[in-house]
Amino acid sequence: VSNNSINGQAQTSNSGYGIYANFNNEPVSLEIRNNAIQATRYGIYVNSTKSSKAIIENNTIDSAYSYGVYLNRVSGRISENTITNSGWSSGWGMYLVSDFNYPALDSIVNNTITGNGYAVNPSSTTTSPSRGGISINGHTNAVMNYNNIFDNNSFDVVNQVSASVLAQQNAKFNYWGTTTTA
């Protein structure tokens, strides 16, 4: 899926999906490149019942209502994307999830992920890991390097993968904004 411009209606969950791929029976390989997606329910949504693979690169996703990028049971190379202002009422710039039977390994490199998670009210914060830049879940191993991940509402990255599955994620060499806390 390449070289498309997809525009929905801002701030509504009913403006349709940007790029939607749902694979029910067999694993697939998918490439999503050079798309401009604005004001849709999901920017890029890929769901697989078995382990699939995706290359997602050089896309611009702005103002997706729920998630900028949503991957379920998909191992992806996600690079050179700009994901901004997604997750209007809650949600994430990027949401990655997999399970025991179909774990995922995602490489997230050279992306800009900013202004995501409760974009309708960016000054509101929460201590609940329910919105922000990137959420990693289930049995997903994410390698996140050389990204600009900053100014997301409440959290820039949340690792919700159990320590018994993976002790820690690799999030080295990223730009986290002008002020950081550890």
N, C-alpha and C positions, 0 to 999 in steps of 0.2 A: 504494500500500500504506500504509494509515493506521490509527492508533488500535488497535494490537495489543499484547498482552503475550505475550512468548515466553520461556519458561524451560526451560533444559536442565539438565544435571547438571554441576556445577562440576568443573574440573580434569581433564576427559577430552576427548579428541579425537573421541569417538564419540557426542557428544550432539546431533548434527544441526546443520543450518544454521539461522541465525536467519531472515533474509530472503535468498533465493537467486534470482537472475535470470541466466539464461544465454541469450544471443541469438545464434543461429548464422548467419542468412542476411541479415537486413535491419537497418539501424540503427533504434533506437527512442528514445522519450522516456519517462522513468519518473520518478514522484514517490514518495518514501518519507518519510512525515511522522508525527511524534507516536507513535512506537513505543517500547516498553520491551523491551529484549532482554538476557537475562542467561544466562550459562553455556552458550553454544552453541559449535560449532566455529568458525564465522565469525559476526560480528554481522550485517553487511550485505555481501553478495557480489554484485557485478554484473560479468559478463563479456560482452563483445561481440566478434564477429569483425569488425565494422565500427564506425565512429565513432558512438557513441550518446550520449545526453544524460540526465543525472539531476539531480533536485533532491532533496537529502537534508537534511532539516532537522528540528530539535526532537526528535531521538531520544536515548534514553539507552541506551548499550551498556556493559555491565559484565561482565567476566570471560569474554570470548570466548577460546577456546583458542588459535586461530592469529592472526586479525586482527579488529580491531573493524570496520573498513571496508576492503574490497578492491575496487578499481575497475581494470578492464582495458579499455583503449580506450574510456573513458567520460569525457566532459567534464562536470564536475559543479559545481553550486553547493552547497557543503557548509557549512551554517550552523546555529548554535544547538544543536549536538549536544554531549553529554557522553560521552566515551569513556575508560573507566577500566579498569585491571587486565587488559588484554587481552594476548595473546601469552604463554601460560603457560610453554612450554618455550623458545621464542624467538618471533619474530614482532613485529608492530607494532600500534599503535593504529590507524594508517591506512597502507595500502599502495597507491600509485598507479603504474600502469604503462601505457605505450602504445608504439607503434612508428612507424617512418618513414611507412608508408602510412596509418596512422590515429592521428595525434598527438592528445593531449588537452590542454585548457586547463581547469584546475580552480581555482575560487575557494573558498577555505577561510577563513571569516569567523565570528568570535564563537563559537568552539568552546572547550571545555575538554578537553584531551587530557593525561592524567596517569596515572602509575603503570603504564605499558604496557611490554612487552618483558621477558620472563623474570620474570613476576610471581610465579612459584613461589619464586624466590630473589632478592628485590629488592636485596640487598646485593652480589650478584655482578655484576661489570662485564666488559666486553670492549672491545678496540680494533677489533674487526672490525665493520663496519656491518651487523650481522645482527639487531638488535632495538632497539626503542625506541618513540618517539612517532609520527613520520611518516617514511616512506621514499618518495622520488620517483625514478622509474626510466624508462628508455627515452627517449621523446620527449615527456615530460610537462612542461608549463609550469604551475607552481602559484603562485598569488597567495595568500599566507597573511597576513592582516592581522587585528589585534584579537582574537587568540586567547590563551588561557591554555595554554601548552605548557610543562610543567615536571614535574620528578621522574619522568621516564621512565628506564628502565634502559638505561644506556650512552649513548644519544643521544636528544635531543629531536626533531631533524630531520636527516635524511641526504639530501643531493642526490646521486643516482647518475646523473644525466643528464650526458652528455659535454659539455664546454665547447664543442665544435664544434657541438653542437645548440643549446645555450642557455648563454650566458656565466654567468648567475646567476639564481636564483629570487628572487622578491620576498617577503621575510619581515619586513616592517616593522611596527612598532607592536604587537608581541606582548608578553605578559608571560611571562618566562622563569624565574620563581622569584626567590627572595631573593638568590641568588648566581649570577652569570653569569661565564663566561670567554669570551674572544674569541681 
